[in-house]
């Protein structure tokens, strides 16, 4: 019985090493100084509080501030709240 457990462990180790050897390794984007480069900034929607990449959001400028929204519905809700609050 111990032999089968050892064979199973060796087989699993061999499987894992072959699997990691054949899989492509993720590439890190590096800038000229050798540090990781930030592709985008995560921002939080002021209405639903979800985080998303800034480049995928809907931008709206109001009273000198930029706001980013995850959807058109959140933007409309924000505009409605701003008009109710008189801002």
Residue, then its C-alpha position, 0 to 999 in steps of 0.5 A: x500500500x505504501x508503494x502505491x502512495x509513493x508512486x502516486x506522490x511521485x506521479x503527481x509531482x511529475x505531472x505538476x512539473x511537466x504542467x508548469x514547464x509547458x505552460x506559458x509564463x505571464x510576462x511583466x511589463x517593465x519600464x526603463x528603470x526595471x520597475x513594474x509599469x502601471x497599465x491603468x488606475x482603479x477608480x471607485x464609482x461614487x454611486x454603486x461603490x464598485x472599482x473598475x479601470x479608469x479607462x473603462x469608465x464614463x468620465x463626467x466633469x462637474x464643478x472642476x472635479x472629474x468623476x468616473x462611473x461604471x455605467x450610464x445608469x450610475x452617471x444619470x443617478x449621480x446627476x439626479x442626486x446633484x440636481x436634487x441637492x442643488x450642487 
